[in-house]
Amino acid sequence: MLDVADHAFTTRDLLLTDDAAEWVAVADLMHVVPGRLRLIRQVHGAAVTIVRRGSEAPPARPEADVIVSDDDRSAIGVRVADCAPILIADRRLGVVAAAHAGWRGTVQRAAAAAVESLTRAFGSSPSDLIAAIGPCLGACCGEVGEEVVQAFYEAGHAGADVDRWFTSGPTPKPYLDLARANADQLRDAGVRADSIHVSALCTKTHAGLLHSYRKDGAAAGRMVGVIKP
């Protein structure tokens, strides 16, 4: 996992984008200035970047799919459209994490990487963490190829877990329960089961309200999961 400083959009960066007003609204909602909205360049992995209190952002976003922070002047976030946004907070220390977990990130245990990074970087105890898994592609619509199932086995996931995470559906292909897989990985990383909250909303099923790449392809918008210490 990477342990590098993260990038914050500057106000000028935000104002040069078509959706500048939305990013400013997100910053306002989180009570931070736009330049303190920290985002990452997501690559469907489990690399971690750390935002430390008092640190300055470099000029380019690092490649990562997990971001952790103790900087109460900043908000951190991940962008999704079918992948699972996972937000984690330490009730004792106040430090936070955000993870982006599609099937590739789930294979690589991105949720567990977030828990481990909070523990390593800030001294969190997993039992003090509370986690929320936002809307993502549900088991009802999570059709994948057999190669995805094989990827989980090759990454060392237990057979019992893989059997639980993949179900049958309307086609002969396997269907991945993305939220369940990530909830199980959080629990296995030490987060209490009663501290893991799952939205249970499928992005494709509710594509009229939520953004879904499966439904709209390249035309799909993006949602953002945001949290701050």
Summary of the structure (lengths in Angstrom):
residues: 229
radius of gyration: 17.1
end to end distance: 22.0
largest distance: 52.5
contacts: 797
relative contact order: 0.17
helix: 33%
strand: 24%
